[in-house]
Amino acid sequence: MQNFDYMTPTRLIFGRESIVKLPSVMSQFGKKILLAYGGGSIKKIGLYDRVIKLLEGYDIVELSGIQPNPKYDPSVLDGVRLCKEHNIDVILAVGGGSVLDCSKAIAAGAKYDGDPWDLISYKAKAQAALPIVDIITLAATGSEYDCGGVISRTETNDKIGYMDPHLFPAVSILDPVYTFSVSKKQTAAGIADAMNHTMEQYFAADTTLLNDGFCESMLRSLMINGRKCLDNPEDYNARAEMMLDCTYGCNGILSLGNSPSGWPCHAIEHALSAYYDITHGEGLAIITPRWMRHILSEKTIDRFVKYGINVFGIDASLPKQEIAQKAIDATYKFFESINIPMHLRDVGIDDSRIDEMAHHVAVNEGLDKAYVPLTEQDIREILVASL
């Protein structure tokens, strides 16, 4: 078991009508708010009007139009500029994980005198950040309970996972009702995203029985409740459990004491969505079973056997190789069964930039130190198998 130093300073306010606590929450931080949101879905479901009414008397500056795979330019730069121009006290991020990820970069950039990209690219370390409160409307990324975010810079095809302890949200308000209107496509992508967060921590060299149990339970919960959400988008209990699954998925609690895995599927997918701007969860679903098949060996087979037996209920009396193959097949078939496109060509990616992406991942993501080290050729083979 590995040493660790763990902190979760975020307050979670979870459940139906939890938004009523918003005024008392925001009163802790000041009167000048940057309200960050995406393409307008919060207006369609009435959440925008509710927020504005609850925050009557506050000085609110709006940053709208934050995209999935949030962009450094314009969203982060615009947000930093607005914070500095209006002397913002606190950021209120309302929407999905992309809105919150972008808000985290803004929060750090607002307290930094140089180019905010210095912070995102780790050339400089944040010394402070604005406090962040969030209201989450999409169960997927888990950004509401961690200190990281992912930011894309289009002109350089970079998509960087930026983490800093200053970036934990101060308060996250989670009402499963606000996920009822999420489309089937985005619900499925959220399931895949959270499942992969869990798998990235499960497939590691040094793990504990406790963490394995957490991860296996999470995966079963996501599959069972995810299907229920797709079948009945207004199933409150299913939406609630899926939302909590996603919240736990990415803040490290599933892997305390484990050795690091390198998060190889995320590293590869970041190139896909940086180059082609595809839906992150769909890219992960496409890559994951191909990565699994690529790394299956005598060294890793016991991990796949445990995964197959405890997650999918595969007969433990079968030969190890058969259990492992069935586990990988079951992973693929689950994603396929929730109507995720399972080939890169299905999401508009052909073989024209495979070599370029493989090189980009190999140079920038450090997968030579992953659970199973991956060379540029390994990455290329996984991408080709995913076509």
Backbone hydrogen bonds, N-H to C=O, Kabsch-Sander energy under -0.5 kcal/mol:
donor,donor_aa,acceptor,acceptor_aa,energy
2,Q,257,G,-3.8
11,R,170,A,-2.1
12,L,10,T,-0.5
13,I,11,R,-0.5
13,I,172,S,-3.0
14,F,12,L,-0.6
15,G,174,L,-3.2
18,S,15,G,-1.8
20,V,17,E,-1.7
21,K,18,S,-1.7
22,L,19,I,-2.4
25,V,21,K,-2.3
26,M,22,L,-2.9
27,S,23,P,-1.7
28,Q,25,V,-1.3
29,F,26,M,-1.8
30,G,26,M,-0.8
33,I,31,K,-0.7
33,I,59,D,-2.9
34,L,90,V,-2.2
35,L,33,I,-0.7
35,L,61,V,-3.1
36,A,34,L,-0.8
36,A,92,L,-2.6
37,Y,63,L,-2.3
43,K,40,G,-1.1
44,K,40,G,-1.5
45,I,41,S,-1.8
46,G,43,K,-1.0
47,L,42,I,-1.1
48,Y,42,I,-2.3
50,R,46,G,-1.6
51,V,47,L,-2.6
52,I,48,Y,-2.5
53,K,49,D,-2.3
54,L,50,R,-2.5
55,L,51,V,-1.8
56,E,53,K,-1.3
58,Y,55,L,-2.2
59,D,31,K,-2.4
60,I,58,Y,-0.8
61,V,33,I,-3.0
63,L,35,L,-2.9
65,G,38,G,-2.8
66,I,37,Y,-1.9
72,Y,152,S,-3.0
76,V,71,K,-1.7
77,L,72,Y,-2.3
78,D,74,P,-3.3
79,G,75,S,-2.5
80,V,76,V,-2.6
81,R,77,L,-2.3
82,L,78,D,-2.5
83,C,79,G,-2.3
84,K,80,V,-2.2
85,E,81,R,-2.8
86,H,82,L,-2.3
87,N,83,C,-0.5
88,I,83,C,-2.0
89,D,32,K,-2.5
90,V,32,K,-1.6
91,I,131,P,-2.5
92,L,34,L,-3.0
93,A,91,I,-0.6
93,A,133,V,-2.8
94,V,36,A,-2.8
94,V,92,L,-0.6
95,G,93,A,-0.5
95,G,135,I,-2.3
100,L,96,G,-1.6
101,D,97,G,-3.2
102,C,98,S,-2.4
103,S,99,V,-2.1
104,K,100,L,-2.1
105,A,101,D,-1.7
106,I,102,C,-2.2
107,A,103,S,-2.7
108,A,104,K,-1.8
109,G,105,A,-2.6
110,A,106,I,-2.6
111,K,108,A,-1.3
112,Y,109,G,-1.6
118,D,115,D,-2.3
119,L,116,P,-1.0
120,I,116,P,-1.7
121,S,117,W,-2.6
122,Y,119,L,-1.3
123,K,118,D,-2.2
124,A,118,D,-1.8
130,L,107,A,-1.6
133,V,91,I,-2.8
134,D,171,V,-2.1
135,I,93,A,-2.6
136,I,173,I,-1.7
137,T,95,G,-2.0
138,L,95,G,-0.5
140,A,138,L,-0.7
145,Y,142,G,-2.0
146,D,143,S,-1.1
149,G,162,Y,-2.0
151,I,160,I,-2.3
152,S,70,P,-2.9
153,R,158,D,-3.1
154,T,152,S,-0.5
156,T,153,R,-1.2
157,N,153,R,-0.7
157,N,154,T,-1.0
158,D,153,R,-1.7
160,I,151,I,-2.6
162,Y,149,G,-3.6
162,Y,160,I,-0.8
163,M,161,G,-0.6
164,D,147,C,-2.3
167,L,164,D,-2.4
168,F,165,P,-0.8
170,A,132,I,-2.7
171,V,132,I,-1.2
172,S,11,R,-2.9
173,I,134,D,-3.1
174,L,13,I,-3.1
174,L,172,S,-0.6
175,D,136,I,-0.5
175,D,173,I,-0.6
178,Y,175,D,-1.9
179,T,176,P,-1.9
180,F,177,V,-1.5
182,V,179,T,-1.4
187,T,183,S,-2.6
188,A,184,K,-2.7
189,A,185,K,-2.1
190,G,186,Q,-2.1
191,I,187,T,-2.1
192,A,188,A,-2.3
193,D,189,A,-2.4
194,A,190,G,-2.5
195,M,191,I,-2.5
196,N,192,A,-2.3
197,H,193,D,-2.2
198,T,194,A,-1.9
199,M,195,M,-2.5
200,E,196,N,-2.7
201,Q,197,H,-0.7
201,Q,198,T,-0.8
202,Y,198,T,-1.7
203,F,199,M,-2.6
204,A,202,Y,-1.6
207,T,205,A,-0.6
212,D,208,T,-2.6
213,G,209,L,-2.1
214,F,210,L,-2.2
215,C,211,N,-2.8
216,E,212,D,-2.8
217,S,213,G,-2.4
218,M,214,F,-2.5
219,L,215,C,-2.5
220,R,216,E,-2.1
221,S,217,S,-2.6
222,L,218,M,-2.8
223,M,219,L,-2.1
224,I,220,R,-2.7
225,N,221,S,-2.9
226,G,221,S,-0.5
226,G,222,L,-1.8
227,R,223,M,-1.7
228,K,224,I,-1.5
229,C,225,N,-2.4
230,L,226,G,-1.9
231,D,227,R,-2.5
232,N,228,K,-2.8
235,D,232,N,-2.1
236,Y,234,E,-1.2
239,R,235,D,-2.7
240,A,236,Y,-2.9
241,E,237,N,-2.4
242,M,238,A,-2.5
243,M,239,R,-2.3
244,L,240,A,-2.2
245,D,241,E,-2.5
246,C,242,M,-2.4
247,T,243,M,-2.1
248,Y,244,L,-2.2
249,G,245,D,-1.1
250,C,246,C,-0.5
251,N,248,Y,-0.6
255,S,252,G,-1.7
256,L,253,I,-0.6
258,N,255,S,-2.5
259,S,206,D,-2.2
267,A,263,W,-2.1
268,I,264,P,-2.3
269,E,265,C,-2.6
270,H,266,H,-2.5
271,A,267,A,-0.8
271,A,268,I,-0.7
272,L,268,I,-1.3
273,S,269,E,-2.6
274,A,270,H,-1.6
275,Y,271,A,-2.6
276,Y,272,L,-2.6
277,D,273,S,-1.1
283,G,279,T,-2.3
284,L,280,H,-2.2
285,A,281,G,-2.2
286,I,282,E,-2.0
287,I,283,G,-2.2
288,T,284,L,-2.9
290,R,286,I,-0.6
291,W,287,I,-2.7
292,M,288,T,-2.6
293,R,289,P,-2.3
294,H,290,R,-1.9
295,I,291,W,-2.0
296,L,292,M,-1.0
301,I,297,S,-1.8
303,R,300,T,-1.0
304,F,300,T,-1.6
305,V,301,I,-2.4
306,K,302,D,-2.3
307,Y,303,R,-2.3
308,G,304,F,-2.7
309,I,305,V,-2.5
310,N,306,K,-2.7
311,V,307,Y,-2.1
312,F,307,Y,-0.7
312,F,308,G,-0.9
313,G,309,I,-0.8
314,I,308,G,-2.0
318,L,315,D,-1.4
323,I,319,P,-2.3
324,A,320,K,-2.7
325,Q,321,Q,-2.3
326,K,322,E,-2.5
327,A,323,I,-2.3
328,I,324,A,-2.1
329,D,325,Q,-2.5
330,A,326,K,-2.6
331,T,327,A,-1.9
332,Y,328,I,-2.2
333,K,329,D,-2.9
334,F,330,A,-2.2
335,F,331,T,-2.0
336,E,332,Y,-2.5
337,S,333,K,-2.3
338,I,334,F,-1.1
338,I,335,F,-0.7
339,N,336,E,-1.6
340,I,335,F,-1.8
344,L,386,S,-2.8
345,R,387,L,-0.5
346,D,343,H,-1.0
347,V,343,H,-0.6
347,V,344,L,-1.4
348,G,345,R,-1.4
349,I,344,L,-2.3
350,D,348,G,-0.6
353,R,350,D,-0.5
354,I,351,D,-0.8
357,M,353,R,-2.7
358,A,354,I,-2.7
359,H,355,D,-2.3
360,H,356,E,-2.2
361,V,357,M,-2.7
362,A,358,A,-2.5
363,V,359,H,-2.4
364,N,360,H,-2.2
365,E,361,V,-2.6
369,K,366,G,-1.4
370,A,367,L,-1.2
371,Y,261,S,-2.8
374,L,367,L,-2.6
379,I,375,T,-2.4
380,R,376,E,-2.4
381,E,377,Q,-2.4
382,I,378,D,-2.2
383,L,379,I,-2.3
384,V,380,R,-2.8
385,A,381,E,-2.4
386,S,382,I,-1.1
387,L,383,L,-0.6
387,L,384,V,-1.3
